[in-house]
Each structure stands twice: as structure tokens, then as C-alpha cells.
């Protein structure tokens, strides 16, 4: 059996489709743990409409995505944990393909996939490709996050070993930070097929505040550098590049602010 963990907060517009895509999976042996993180819109009403016995709805006061994820993992009974986001869609053969891979490749602890990206109106934006082999993933980790978070399936015993998500990364970066720890104990894989579809949210803090993104990257890369998880030369180059990006972005923001202020 697998355990699907999906946190949701104020996502009444999309969460119904996300749930439907899980219930339509060809692989049927799963439990679906939905953590309602203190939603104040109509999310709870959407969740209550689903009577499938595999769904477990857990309501909590708003505590953030990391606390919700760790709660879901602690409840999970499956040997595999599958992540799902409340505004994404899983292809109906996703679970079967990922279970088959993990069952047949015991040395691998986690598997993700490529994805399609749509805007909020369902218009296709891009195919998001990811490095597929363990070696390629490790090399790309020093430059970017090589996994689509809502595409991953991981052995629960691996999550027990690494200790789950770090609560100090509660807004962004909690997935990327945990991948470093997972790569330290097991091999990983991305399937090249696009097994999930992601929704590009225009109001996402991650996309609006690039300075937050670069600060997060610097912090995580420094932790990985300090722990010696990747070759020091690669880590040094990645830290230097990210710092340059961060400084350049800050300078552009200052220039934009000054230009706007002078025009008034």
C-alpha cells in the first residue's frame, strides 16, 4: 500500500480536480491523507463531498505546509509515501509506474517525474524536464532543485532515516533541503514521462519574490557545503553564482525603486 499526503490551504478552486486525479489512479491500493491546514474559504466543503473510504481528512489550525506534511507522514501506514499538491493533477498511471520502479529497484529510495505546466486558466505553458539518472540529479542539485515536489514517491523508511521535512524551511525550500539529506542515504530517480501537471500560480511568493528564492538557495547550499554532501569545488562555484544572482537582483530592485521614485 502507498500513502498519498496532500496538504491544502484555501484552494477550493483546484482541490476537487486534484482529488479526482488521485481517485482515478489505475493503482488502487492506497490511502489518501488530506491535511486541511486551517482553510477559511470553501475548501472544507469541497473535501466533505468526497466519500471514498480511502480518503482521511485531517483538520488542523493553520500551521504551514511543513507541519502539515510531517503530520501526514506520521499518520501514513504505507511503505511508500506519495506527495500531491492541491492544485496539481496526477496522470492516472502515475502511481503504478512509480510503484513498479521502486518495487523493481530496491537500491532507489525516491522517484519523481517530469511534468506539464499550465496557467490558472488551464492553458499549457511548458513541458518541465528534469534530470533522470541518479548521477545527473546529483550534479544538478548544486544548481537547482531537480525534482517536481508533487511528483515524488519515497520509501517511508527513508523519510524515517532523514527525519522528514525541516520546520525551519516552512515557506519555501523545505523540499530542496530534504533532497540533500535523502541523497546522502539512497539513490534517486526521475522518470522522464510527465506524470503530473502543475498549476503556475501568479500570486506565488516564490515566483514574485526572487530575493527570497536566492536567500533560500544560499542557505541550503551552505548547509550542503558545510556537511560535505557534494564535491567542494562544485559547491563553491554554485554558492558564488547564487550570491552573484542575489546581489544582481537586489541591485535591479534598488534601481527600479529609484527610477520609479524619480519619475514621481
C-alpha positions as CSV (number, residue, x, y, z in Angstrom):
1,X,0.0,0.0,0.0
2,X,1.0,3.6,-0.6
3,X,0.1,6.7,1.4
4,X,-0.7,9.9,-0.5
5,X,-0.1,13.0,1.5
6,X,-1.7,16.3,0.4
7,X,-1.8,19.5,2.4
8,X,-4.3,22.1,1.4
9,X,-4.9,25.7,2.4
10,X,-7.6,27.9,0.8
11,X,-7.6,26.1,-2.5
12,X,-11.3,25.5,-3.2
13,X,-10.9,26.3,-6.9
14,X,-8.4,23.5,-7.7
15,X,-8.5,20.9,-4.9
16,X,-11.5,19.0,-6.3
17,X,-9.7,18.2,-9.5
18,X,-6.5,17.2,-7.6
19,X,-8.6,14.8,-5.5
20,X,-10.3,13.4,-8.6
21,X,-7.0,12.7,-10.3
22,X,-5.9,10.6,-7.3
23,X,-9.1,8.7,-7.0
24,X,-8.8,7.9,-10.8
25,X,-5.5,6.1,-10.4
26,X,-5.2,2.7,-12.0
27,X,-3.2,1.6,-8.9
28,X,-5.9,1.2,-6.3
29,X,-4.2,0.2,-3.1
30,X,-3.6,3.5,-1.4
31,X,-4.8,5.7,1.5
32,X,-5.2,9.4,0.8
33,X,-4.3,11.7,3.7
34,X,-5.6,15.2,3.2
35,X,-4.4,17.8,5.7
36,X,-6.7,20.8,5.8
37,X,-4.3,23.5,7.2
38,X,-6.9,25.8,8.6
39,X,-8.6,26.8,5.3
40,X,-11.0,29.8,5.6
41,X,-12.6,29.6,2.2
42,X,-14.8,26.8,0.8
43,X,-12.1,24.1,0.8
44,X,-13.7,22.2,3.7
45,X,-17.0,21.9,1.8
46,X,-15.2,20.5,-1.2
47,X,-13.3,18.0,0.9
48,X,-16.5,16.9,2.7
49,X,-18.2,16.0,-0.6
50,X,-15.8,13.0,-1.1
51,X,-17.0,9.8,0.4
52,X,-14.3,7.4,-0.9
53,X,-13.3,5.3,2.1
54,X,-9.6,5.7,1.2
55,X,-9.7,9.4,2.0
56,X,-8.7,10.5,5.5
57,X,-9.3,14.3,6.1
58,X,-7.4,15.8,9.0
59,X,-8.2,19.3,10.0
60,X,-5.7,21.5,11.9
61,X,-5.3,25.1,12.7
62,X,-3.1,27.0,10.2
63,X,0.4,25.8,10.9
64,X,2.1,25.9,7.5
65,X,2.9,23.3,4.8
66,X,5.9,21.6,6.6
67,X,3.9,20.9,9.8
68,X,1.1,19.6,7.6
69,X,3.4,17.3,5.6
70,X,5.1,15.9,8.7
71,X,1.8,15.3,10.3
72,X,0.6,13.4,7.2
73,X,3.8,11.3,7.1
74,X,3.5,10.4,10.8
75,X,-0.1,9.1,10.2
76,X,0.8,7.3,7.0
77,X,0.7,3.5,7.0
78,X,2.0,2.7,3.5
79,X,5.6,1.7,2.8
80,X,5.7,4.3,0.0
81,X,4.8,8.0,0.5
82,X,3.4,9.8,-2.5
83,X,3.3,13.6,-2.5
84,X,0.4,15.6,-4.0
85,X,-0.3,19.3,-4.2
86,X,-3.8,20.6,-4.0
87,X,-3.6,22.5,-7.3
88,X,-1.9,19.8,-9.4
89,X,-3.1,16.8,-11.4
90,X,-1.6,13.3,-11.4
91,X,-1.8,11.2,-14.5
92,X,-3.9,8.1,-13.9
93,X,-1.0,5.7,-14.3
94,X,1.4,7.7,-12.1
95,X,1.2,5.5,-9.0
96,X,1.5,2.3,-11.0
97,X,4.7,3.4,-12.8
98,X,6.3,4.7,-9.7
99,X,5.4,1.6,-7.6
100,X,6.7,-0.6,-10.3
101,X,10.0,1.3,-10.4
102,X,10.6,1.2,-6.6
103,X,9.5,-2.5,-6.3
104,X,12.0,-3.5,-9.0
105,X,14.9,-1.2,-7.9
106,X,15.4,-1.8,-4.2
107,X,18.6,0.4,-4.2
108,X,16.5,3.5,-5.0
109,X,14.7,5.3,-2.2
110,X,12.8,8.0,-4.2
111,X,11.4,8.5,-7.7
112,X,9.9,11.6,-9.3
113,X,9.0,12.6,-12.8
114,X,8.8,15.4,-15.4
115,X,5.7,17.5,-15.6
116,X,3.5,19.7,-17.7
117,X,2.8,23.2,-16.5
118,X,-0.5,25.0,-17.0
119,X,-1.6,28.5,-16.1
120,X,-4.5,29.1,-13.7
121,X,-6.9,29.0,-16.7
122,X,-5.7,25.6,-17.9
123,X,-3.6,26.9,-20.8
124,X,-0.4,24.9,-21.4
125,X,2.7,26.9,-20.7
126,X,5.6,24.4,-20.8
127,X,7.0,20.9,-20.5
128,X,9.2,20.9,-17.4
129,X,12.0,18.4,-18.0
130,X,14.1,17.0,-15.1
131,X,17.4,15.1,-14.9
132,X,16.6,11.4,-14.8
133,X,19.6,9.4,-13.6
134,X,21.0,9.4,-10.1
135,X,24.3,10.8,-11.3
136,X,22.6,13.6,-13.3
137,X,20.3,14.5,-10.4
138,X,23.3,14.8,-8.0
139,X,25.2,17.0,-10.4
140,X,22.2,19.3,-11.0
141,X,21.4,19.6,-7.2
142,X,24.2,22.2,-6.8
143,X,22.5,24.5,-9.4
144,X,18.8,23.9,-9.0
145,X,16.0,21.8,-7.5
146,X,15.9,18.7,-9.8
147,X,12.6,17.3,-8.5
148,X,9.0,18.3,-9.0
149,X,7.8,18.1,-5.4
150,X,4.2,16.9,-6.2
151,X,5.6,14.1,-8.4
152,X,7.8,12.3,-5.9
153,X,7.2,8.9,-4.3
154,X,9.6,7.9,-1.5
155,X,10.0,4.9,0.7
156,X,8.7,5.7,4.2
157,X,11.8,4.2,5.9
158,X,13.9,6.7,4.0
159,X,11.9,9.6,5.4
160,X,12.2,8.0,8.9
161,X,16.0,7.9,8.4
162,X,16.3,11.6,7.4
163,X,13.7,12.8,9.8
164,X,11.2,14.3,7.4
165,X,10.9,18.0,6.5
166,X,12.9,20.6,8.4
167,X,10.4,23.0,10.0
168,X,12.8,26.0,9.7
169,X,12.1,25.9,5.9
170,X,8.3,26.4,6.3
171,X,7.6,28.8,3.4
172,X,9.9,27.7,0.5
173,X,12.9,25.3,0.2
174,X,11.6,22.6,2.5
175,X,11.6,20.1,-0.4
176,X,15.0,21.1,-1.8
177,X,16.6,21.0,1.6
178,X,15.3,17.5,2.3
179,X,16.5,16.1,-1.1
180,X,20.1,16.8,0.1
181,X,19.6,14.6,3.1
182,X,17.8,11.9,1.1
183,X,20.7,11.8,-1.5
184,X,23.0,11.2,1.4
185,X,21.4,7.9,2.2
186,X,20.0,6.5,-1.1
187,X,19.9,6.6,-4.9
188,X,17.2,8.6,-6.6
189,X,15.5,8.7,-10.0
190,X,13.2,10.8,-12.1
191,X,11.0,9.1,-14.7
192,X,11.1,11.0,-18.0
193,X,7.4,10.8,-18.6
194,X,5.2,13.8,-17.5
195,X,3.2,12.0,-14.8
196,X,1.9,15.2,-13.2
197,X,0.5,18.6,-14.3
198,X,1.4,21.6,-12.2
199,X,-0.6,24.9,-12.0
200,X,1.5,28.0,-12.3
201,X,0.1,30.4,-9.7
202,X,0.6,34.1,-10.5
203,X,0.4,35.1,-6.8
204,X,3.1,32.6,-5.6
205,X,5.5,34.2,-3.2
206,X,8.3,32.0,-4.7
207,X,7.7,33.5,-8.2
208,X,7.1,37.1,-7.1
209,X,10.0,37.3,-4.6
210,X,13.1,36.1,-6.3
211,X,15.2,37.6,-3.5
212,X,13.5,35.1,-1.1
213,X,14.4,32.3,-3.5
214,X,18.1,33.3,-3.7
215,X,18.4,33.6,0.1
216,X,16.9,30.2,0.5
217,X,19.3,28.7,-2.1
218,X,22.3,30.3,-0.4
219,X,21.2,28.9,3.0
220,X,20.6,25.4,1.7
221,X,23.8,25.3,-0.4
222,X,25.8,26.5,2.6
223,X,24.4,23.6,4.7
224,X,25.3,21.1,2.0
225,X,28.8,22.6,1.6
226,X,29.4,22.5,5.3
227,X,28.2,18.9,5.5
228,X,30.4,17.9,2.6
229,X,27.5,16.3,0.8
230,X,28.7,17.3,-2.7
231,X,32.2,18.0,-4.1
232,X,33.5,21.2,-2.6
233,X,34.6,22.7,-6.0
234,X,31.1,22.3,-7.4
235,X,29.6,23.7,-4.2
236,X,31.9,26.7,-4.1
237,X,31.0,27.5,-7.8
238,X,27.3,27.2,-7.1
239,X,27.5,29.3,-3.9
240,X,29.4,32.0,-5.8
241,X,27.0,32.0,-8.7
242,X,23.9,32.2,-6.5
243,X,25.4,35.0,-4.5
244,X,26.1,37.0,-7.7
245,X,22.5,36.4,-8.8
246,X,21.2,37.6,-5.4
247,X,23.3,40.7,-5.4
248,X,22.4,41.5,-9.0
249,X,18.7,41.0,-8.2
250,X,18.9,43.3,-5.2
251,X,20.7,46.0,-7.4
252,X,18.0,45.8,-10.0
253,X,15.3,46.2,-7.3
254,X,17.1,49.3,-6.0
255,X,17.5,50.7,-9.5
256,X,13.8,50.1,-10.3
257,X,12.7,51.7,-7.0
258,X,14.9,54.8,-7.6
259,X,13.7,55.1,-11.1
260,X,10.1,54.9,-10.1
261,X,10.6,57.4,-7.2
262,X,12.3,59.9,-9.5
263,X,9.5,59.7,-12.1
264,X,7.1,60.8,-9.4
